[in-house]
Amino acid sequence: MRISKTAETNHKELFPNHKSTLKITDPELIELFDNFAFDEVLSYGNLDTATRLKVILASLIAMQTLSEYKVMLGGALNVGVTPIEVKEIVYQSVPYVGIAKAFDFIHVTNEILESRGVKLPLEGQSTTSPETRYEKGLTLQKEMFGEMIDNMYKESPENQIHIQKYLSANCFGDYYTRTGLDIKTRELLTFSMILSLGGCEPQLKGHIQGNVNVGNDKETLLSVVTQLLPYVGYPRTLNAIRCLNEVIPE
């Protein structure tokens, strides 16, 4: 077996000057992975290169794979993902993976951006204030999920209603309302992170419907799952597909 020309071309697009030590120490593994991830898998779906890199970065944060994130972040910047988009991907991860898991990725992202001459901090992207975050977040939630949000509030026990308010004000008001990424992209990132976390199938189903509601169809979601397969493995991929078929039947 050898690495296909297609895989080599796609790999060089992301990493034009990369010299893999694993090609020397583990040539068979690199051949298998590169032919699969950079040829076979890339032939499926409707994602452009930048979107594919964005969802992969989100997935790698969720899985806590810092070394691979560094590599793929370099590739993402090489194909035109902007510094603001990169920072927004990391910020978008905070309400889903928690700051403890996002912390190292924030610092690594800053180091890589600064090494490329990007001056920090970047231009601010927040559109809310402490006074407006809850109202704007709740409004956006309802636009995305409809009556599901009213039902969540109605069905929440009194001693747990604060969590629903946090979701509205913090998850949506603080993060989803930011500029730098549009809502369709943010929902794809959330879908990518939740499926990569594993064990979050109820939330995954909710965000499958959320993706549909903002205009990301089943083909797009299947494309995301497929592009993440080489990084997340088959169990989480198959779980995600099962959830997709339950929410959006064939």
C-alpha positions as CSV (number, residue, x, y, z in Angstrom):
1,M,0.0,0.0,0.0
2,R,1.1,3.6,-0.6
3,I,-0.4,7.0,0.1
4,S,-2.7,7.9,-2.8
5,K,-2.1,11.1,-4.8
6,T,-5.4,12.4,-3.7
7,A,-4.5,12.0,0.0
8,E,-1.1,13.6,-0.6
9,T,-2.7,16.6,-2.4
10,N,-5.3,17.1,0.3
11,H,-2.7,16.7,3.1
12,K,-0.4,19.2,1.5
13,E,-3.2,21.7,1.2
14,L,-3.4,21.8,5.0
15,F,0.3,21.2,5.8
16,P,2.4,22.3,2.9
17,N,5.8,22.1,4.7
18,H,5.0,19.3,7.2
19,K,7.5,16.5,7.6
20,S,5.9,13.5,9.4
21,T,8.2,11.6,11.8
22,L,5.5,8.9,11.9
23,K,6.0,8.2,8.2
24,I,9.4,6.9,9.3
25,T,8.5,5.1,12.5
26,D,5.0,4.0,11.6
27,P,4.6,4.0,7.8
28,E,1.9,1.5,7.6
29,L,-0.3,3.3,10.1
30,I,0.2,6.6,8.3
31,E,-0.7,5.1,4.9
32,L,-3.9,3.6,6.4
33,F,-4.9,6.8,8.1
34,D,-4.0,9.3,5.4
35,N,-5.7,7.2,2.6
36,F,-8.8,7.0,4.8
37,A,-9.0,10.5,6.3
38,F,-7.6,12.5,3.4
39,D,-8.9,10.6,0.4
40,E,-11.8,8.2,1.1
41,V,-13.6,10.3,3.8
42,L,-13.0,13.6,2.0
43,S,-14.8,12.3,-1.0
44,Y,-18.1,12.3,0.9
45,G,-20.4,15.1,1.8
46,N,-21.1,18.8,1.1
47,L,-18.7,20.6,3.5
48,D,-16.2,23.1,2.2
49,T,-12.7,22.8,3.4
50,A,-13.0,25.7,6.0
51,T,-16.2,24.3,7.5
52,R,-14.7,20.8,7.7
53,L,-11.7,22.2,9.6
54,K,-14.0,24.2,12.0
55,V,-16.0,21.1,13.0
56,I,-12.8,19.1,13.4
57,L,-11.3,21.7,15.7
58,A,-14.5,21.8,17.8
59,S,-14.5,18.0,18.0
60,L,-10.8,17.9,19.1
61,I,-11.5,20.4,21.9
62,A,-14.4,18.2,23.2
63,M,-12.2,15.1,23.1
64,Q,-9.3,17.0,24.9
65,T,-6.8,16.0,22.1
66,L,-4.5,19.0,22.5
67,S,-1.6,17.7,20.3
68,E,-3.9,17.0,17.3
69,Y,-5.7,20.3,17.9
70,K,-2.3,22.2,17.5
71,V,-1.7,20.4,14.2
72,M,-5.2,20.9,12.8
73,L,-5.3,24.5,13.9
74,G,-2.2,25.2,11.8
75,G,-4.0,23.5,8.9
76,A,-7.2,25.5,9.5
77,L,-5.3,28.8,9.4
78,N,-3.5,27.7,6.3
79,V,-6.8,27.3,4.4
80,G,-8.4,30.5,5.4
81,V,-10.1,30.0,8.7
82,T,-9.7,33.4,10.3
83,P,-8.2,34.1,13.8
84,I,-11.6,35.5,14.9
85,E,-13.3,32.3,13.7
86,V,-10.7,30.2,15.6
87,K,-11.2,32.1,18.8
88,E,-15.0,31.9,18.5
89,I,-14.7,28.1,18.1
90,V,-12.8,27.9,21.4
91,Y,-15.2,30.2,23.1
92,Q,-18.2,28.3,21.8
93,S,-16.8,25.2,23.4
94,V,-16.9,26.7,26.9
95,P,-20.6,26.1,27.7
96,Y,-20.4,22.6,26.3
97,V,-17.2,21.2,27.7
98,G,-16.6,23.6,30.6
99,I,-13.8,26.1,31.1
100,A,-11.6,23.5,32.8
101,K,-11.4,21.5,29.5
102,A,-11.2,24.7,27.3
103,F,-8.5,26.4,29.3
104,D,-5.4,24.8,27.7
105,F,-7.0,25.2,24.2
106,I,-7.4,28.9,24.8
107,H,-3.7,29.3,25.7
108,V,-2.5,27.1,22.8
109,T,-4.6,29.0,20.4
110,N,-3.2,32.3,21.6
111,E,0.4,31.0,21.3
112,I,-0.2,29.8,17.7
113,L,-1.9,33.0,16.7
114,E,0.8,35.2,18.2
115,S,3.5,33.0,16.5
116,R,1.9,33.9,13.2
117,G,2.0,37.6,14.0
118,V,-1.6,38.0,15.1
119,K,-2.0,40.8,17.7
120,L,-4.1,39.9,20.7
121,P,-6.7,40.6,21.9
122,L,-8.8,40.4,18.8
123,E,-11.7,42.7,18.1
124,G,-14.5,42.0,20.5
125,Q,-17.5,40.0,19.3
126,S,-20.0,40.4,22.1
127,T,-23.4,41.8,21.3
128,T,-25.0,41.6,24.8
129,S,-24.7,43.3,28.2
130,P,-25.5,42.0,31.7
131,E,-28.8,43.8,31.3
132,T,-29.7,42.2,27.9
133,R,-28.1,38.8,27.9
134,Y,-31.1,36.8,29.3
135,E,-33.7,38.4,27.1
136,K,-31.6,38.1,23.9
137,G,-30.5,34.6,24.8
138,L,-34.1,33.5,25.4
139,T,-35.3,35.1,22.2
140,L,-32.6,33.3,20.2
141,Q,-33.4,30.0,21.9
142,K,-37.1,30.3,20.9
143,E,-36.1,31.3,17.4
144,M,-34.0,28.1,17.2
145,F,-36.1,25.6,19.1
146,G,-39.6,27.0,19.2
147,E,-42.1,25.8,21.8
148,M,-39.5,23.3,23.2
149,I,-38.1,26.2,25.2
150,D,-41.5,27.1,26.7
151,N,-42.0,23.4,27.6
152,M,-38.6,23.2,29.3
153,Y,-39.4,26.2,31.5
154,K,-42.9,24.8,32.3
155,E,-41.6,21.4,33.1
156,S,-38.7,22.4,35.2
157,P,-39.1,22.0,39.0
158,E,-38.9,25.2,40.9
159,N,-35.6,24.3,42.5
160,Q,-34.1,23.7,39.0
161,I,-35.4,26.7,37.1
162,H,-32.2,28.5,37.6
163,I,-30.5,26.0,35.2
164,Q,-32.9,26.9,32.4
165,K,-32.2,30.6,33.1
166,Y,-28.5,29.9,32.9
167,L,-29.0,28.2,29.6
168,S,-30.8,31.2,28.2
169,A,-28.6,33.9,29.6
170,N,-25.2,32.2,29.6
171,C,-25.1,29.5,26.9
172,F,-27.2,31.4,24.4
173,G,-27.1,35.0,25.6
174,D,-23.3,35.1,26.3
175,Y,-22.1,32.9,23.4
176,Y,-24.6,32.2,20.6
177,T,-25.3,35.9,20.2
178,R,-21.6,36.7,19.5
179,T,-20.5,37.7,16.0
180,G,-17.6,36.1,14.2
181,L,-19.6,32.9,13.4
182,D,-23.1,32.7,12.1
183,I,-25.8,30.7,13.8
184,K,-25.7,27.8,11.3
185,T,-22.0,27.4,12.0
186,R,-22.4,27.6,15.7
187,E,-25.0,24.9,15.7
188,L,-22.8,22.6,13.6
189,L,-20.0,23.2,16.1
190,T,-22.3,22.3,19.0
191,F,-23.4,19.2,17.2
192,S,-19.7,18.3,16.6
193,M,-18.8,18.8,20.2
194,I,-21.7,16.9,21.7
195,L,-21.3,13.9,19.5
196,S,-17.6,13.9,20.3
197,L,-18.2,14.1,24.0
198,G,-20.1,10.8,23.9
199,G,-22.9,9.9,26.4
200,C,-24.9,13.0,25.6
201,E,-27.4,11.5,23.2
202,P,-30.5,13.3,24.5
203,Q,-28.7,16.7,24.0
204,L,-27.4,15.5,20.7
205,K,-30.9,14.8,19.5
206,G,-32.0,18.3,20.6
207,H,-29.3,19.9,18.7
208,I,-30.0,17.8,15.6
209,Q,-33.4,19.4,15.6
210,G,-31.8,22.8,16.3
211,N,-29.6,22.3,13.3
212,V,-32.5,21.5,11.1
213,N,-34.4,24.5,12.4
214,V,-31.5,26.9,11.4
215,G,-31.1,25.3,8.0
216,N,-28.5,22.5,8.4
217,D,-30.1,19.5,6.7
218,K,-29.5,15.8,7.2
219,E,-27.0,15.7,4.4
220,T,-24.9,18.4,6.1
221,L,-25.1,16.7,9.4
222,L,-24.1,13.3,7.9
223,S,-21.2,15.1,6.2
224,V,-20.1,16.4,9.6
225,V,-20.3,12.9,11.2
226,T,-18.4,11.4,8.3
227,Q,-15.6,14.0,8.4
228,L,-15.3,13.4,12.2
229,L,-15.1,9.6,11.9
230,P,-11.3,9.4,11.6
231,Y,-11.0,11.5,14.7
232,V,-13.8,10.2,17.0
233,G,-13.9,6.5,16.0
234,Y,-16.8,4.3,15.0
235,P,-18.7,3.9,18.3
236,R,-19.4,7.7,18.6
237,T,-20.0,7.9,14.9
238,L,-22.6,5.1,14.9
239,N,-24.3,6.6,18.0
240,A,-24.5,10.0,16.2
241,I,-26.0,8.3,13.1
242,R,-28.6,6.5,15.2
243,C,-29.6,9.8,16.7
244,L,-29.8,11.4,13.3
245,N,-32.1,8.7,12.0
246,E,-34.3,8.9,15.0
247,V,-34.8,12.7,14.7
248,I,-34.7,12.8,10.8
249,P,-36.0,9.4,9.6
250,E,-34.9,8.2,6.2
